[in-house]
Every structure is written in C-alpha cells, then in structure tokens.
C-alpha cells in the first residue's frame, strides 16, 4: 500500500504559517474587542469614513483588475497595495468605533430586514474568509509566483470586491439609525 505523497517542506510557502496565524488572530481579536467598551471617546464620526474607505477600495479593486487586464503591472501592483492598506485602515477604524460605541440596530422590518441580515451575514463571513486569501494572493505576487498568484486571484478578487461593496451597502442600510 502506497503512502500519500507529502509536499516537500521547501515547496510550502515560507510565509504560510504567518498568514494562517494572522488569519486566525484577527477575527478572534475583533470578536473579543466587541466585548470591550471604552468610555470617554467619541468615534461616532468614523462609520461614514470607513464606509467611504470600503467604497474607495471597491473602486480601486476594479481599477486594479482593469490595469492587469491591460498589462499595466506597476499600476496594478500600486492599486492592490493601496487596497491592502485601506483594508487595514478600515479594520482599525471599525474596531475603534465599536469599542467606543453601542451597536447600532437595524430598524427596518419585513423583507428589507431579511435582505439586510443576508447582506450583513455574508459580509461578515466573507470578511473573515478574505483575510488569508488576500494575504496569500498578495505575497505570491511579491514572491514573483505569478502562476499561483493569478490562480488564487481569480477567487480572491470577486470575494474582496463583494466584501468592500457589501460593507457600503450595510452602512447605507443602517445609516438612518445612527
């Protein structure tokens, strides 16, 4: 009976464990920070800013896709790097707002609430899933593993775009209740 062939250790990407660790730590940290409330700070101005960051990220993701399809590699690289930075900035602002403010409840009813809850749930779930996908896709490009980068980017890009757009949709649906 043959034993399954394991990939050689040197074939595994050297950053694999770091990306997995970051991808586990971030959602756990965010969930834990939701249980923390820090009084004395007013970050109520942040939701429209981080929603705008999501909108800009979505636009830049679209421009990045167009750039790479037109073989403008340096433009694509700059746009994707900017999207990564904006996503990190979004996360910091999102956490700062939520540790200093009460949760805003959606006030709609009926089918609108069902749509809202679907968009919110899919946004939250995919925002967790997208972390390792973005990191692996990005680092593969940095490592000049363009074959693997391109293959993963075909999955990563639409999910990242959905997360960015759905973040704006959630904000617009809940904003009357702030």
C-alpha positions as CSV (number, residue, x, y, z in Angstrom):
1,X,0.0,0.0,0.0
2,X,1.4,3.4,-1.0
3,X,1.6,6.2,1.4
4,X,0.3,9.5,0.3
5,X,3.0,11.9,-1.1
6,X,3.5,14.9,1.2
7,X,4.6,18.1,-0.4
8,X,8.3,18.8,0.3
9,X,8.8,21.3,3.1
10,X,10.7,23.6,0.9
11,X,7.8,23.7,-1.6
12,X,5.5,25.1,1.1
13,X,5.4,28.8,1.1
14,X,7.7,30.2,3.8
15,X,5.0,32.7,4.9
16,X,2.3,30.0,5.2
17,X,2.3,29.8,9.0
18,X,2.3,33.6,9.4
19,X,-0.6,34.1,7.1
20,X,-2.6,31.3,8.9
21,X,-1.8,32.8,12.3
22,X,-2.8,36.3,11.2
23,X,-6.0,35.0,9.6
24,X,-7.0,33.3,12.9
25,X,-5.8,36.0,15.2
26,X,-7.6,38.9,13.5
27,X,-11.2,37.6,13.6
28,X,-10.7,36.3,17.2
29,X,-9.3,39.7,18.3
30,X,-12.1,41.6,16.6
31,X,-14.7,39.3,18.2
32,X,-13.1,39.7,21.6
33,X,-12.8,43.5,21.2
34,X,-16.6,43.6,20.6
35,X,-17.0,42.6,24.2
36,X,-14.9,45.6,25.3
37,X,-16.3,49.1,25.8
38,X,-14.0,52.0,26.3
39,X,-15.8,55.1,27.7
40,X,-14.7,58.7,27.2
41,X,-14.1,58.5,23.5
42,X,-16.4,59.7,20.7
43,X,-15.7,57.9,17.4
44,X,-19.2,58.4,16.1
45,X,-17.7,60.2,13.1
46,X,-16.0,57.0,11.9
47,X,-18.8,55.0,10.2
48,X,-19.1,57.2,7.1
49,X,-15.3,57.4,6.9
50,X,-14.8,53.6,7.0
51,X,-17.8,53.1,4.6
52,X,-16.1,55.5,2.2
53,X,-12.9,53.6,2.6
54,X,-14.8,50.5,1.5
55,X,-16.2,52.3,-1.5
56,X,-12.8,53.6,-2.5
57,X,-11.4,50.0,-2.0
58,X,-14.1,48.6,-4.3
59,X,-13.3,51.3,-6.9
60,X,-9.5,50.6,-6.7
61,X,-10.1,46.9,-6.9
62,X,-12.0,47.4,-10.1
63,X,-9.2,49.7,-11.5
64,X,-6.6,47.1,-10.4
65,X,-8.5,44.5,-12.4
66,X,-8.6,46.7,-15.5
67,X,-4.9,47.6,-15.1
68,X,-3.8,43.9,-15.0
69,X,-6.0,43.0,-17.9
70,X,-4.3,45.8,-19.8
71,X,-0.9,44.5,-18.7
72,X,-0.1,47.6,-16.6
73,X,1.6,45.6,-13.9
74,X,3.1,48.5,-11.9
75,X,-0.3,50.3,-11.8
76,X,-1.9,47.0,-10.7
77,X,0.7,46.5,-8.0
78,X,0.2,50.0,-6.7
79,X,-3.6,49.7,-6.7
80,X,-3.6,46.3,-4.9
81,X,-1.1,47.6,-2.3
82,X,-3.3,50.6,-1.7
83,X,-6.4,48.3,-1.3
84,X,-4.5,46.3,1.3
85,X,-3.5,49.4,3.2
86,X,-7.1,50.7,3.0
87,X,-8.5,47.4,4.3
88,X,-6.1,47.5,7.3
89,X,-7.1,51.2,7.9
90,X,-10.8,50.2,7.7
91,X,-10.2,47.5,10.3
92,X,-8.5,49.8,12.7
93,X,-11.3,52.4,12.4
94,X,-14.0,49.7,12.6
95,X,-12.6,48.3,15.8
96,X,-12.1,51.8,17.3
97,X,-15.7,52.7,16.6
98,X,-17.1,49.5,18.0
99,X,-15.1,49.5,21.2
100,X,-16.3,53.1,22.0
101,X,-19.9,52.9,20.8
102,X,-23.0,50.9,21.3
103,X,-24.0,48.6,18.5
104,X,-26.4,50.2,16.0
105,X,-29.5,48.1,15.5
106,X,-31.2,47.9,12.1
107,X,-34.7,49.4,12.4
108,X,-36.2,48.1,9.2
109,X,-38.8,45.3,9.1
110,X,-40.1,42.6,6.8
111,X,-38.3,41.7,3.6
112,X,-35.9,44.7,4.0
113,X,-34.7,43.3,7.3
114,X,-34.2,39.9,5.7
115,X,-32.1,41.5,2.9
116,X,-30.1,43.4,5.4
117,X,-29.4,40.4,7.5
118,X,-28.4,38.4,4.5
119,X,-26.0,41.1,3.3
120,X,-24.6,41.6,6.8
121,X,-24.1,37.9,7.4
122,X,-22.5,37.3,4.1
123,X,-20.3,40.4,4.5
124,X,-19.1,39.2,8.0
125,X,-18.4,35.6,6.9
126,X,-16.6,36.6,3.8
127,X,-14.6,39.3,5.6
128,X,-13.1,36.5,7.7
129,X,-12.6,34.2,4.6
130,X,-10.9,37.0,2.6
131,X,-8.1,37.6,5.1
132,X,-5.9,34.6,4.1
133,X,-7.0,34.8,0.5
134,X,-5.8,38.4,0.2
135,X,-2.6,37.8,2.1
136,X,-1.7,34.6,0.1
137,X,-2.5,36.3,-3.2
138,X,-0.5,39.4,-2.3
139,X,2.5,37.6,-1.0
140,X,2.6,35.3,-4.0
141,X,2.9,38.3,-6.3
142,X,5.6,39.7,-4.1
143,X,7.4,36.4,-4.3
144,X,7.0,36.5,-8.1
145,X,5.0,33.3,-8.1
146,X,2.7,34.8,-10.7
147,X,1.2,31.4,-11.8
148,X,0.0,30.8,-8.3
149,X,-0.9,34.4,-7.7
150,X,-3.1,34.5,-10.8
151,X,-4.9,31.3,-10.0
152,X,-5.7,32.4,-6.4
153,X,-6.6,36.0,-7.5
154,X,-9.4,34.6,-9.6
155,X,-11.1,33.6,-6.3
156,X,-9.8,36.4,-4.1
157,X,-10.8,39.4,-6.3
158,X,-14.5,38.8,-6.6
159,X,-14.8,37.9,-2.9
160,X,-12.8,41.0,-1.8
161,X,-14.8,43.2,-4.2
162,X,-18.0,41.8,-2.6
163,X,-16.8,42.4,0.9
164,X,-15.9,46.0,0.0
165,X,-19.3,46.7,-1.8
166,X,-21.4,44.9,0.8
167,X,-19.7,46.9,3.6
168,X,-21.0,50.1,1.9
169,X,-24.5,48.5,1.4
170,X,-24.6,47.6,5.1
171,X,-23.6,51.1,6.1
172,X,-26.2,52.7,3.7
173,X,-29.0,50.4,5.1
174,X,-28.2,51.1,8.7
175,X,-27.1,54.8,8.4
176,X,-30.6,56.2,9.1
177,X,-30.4,54.5,12.5
178,X,-27.1,56.1,13.7
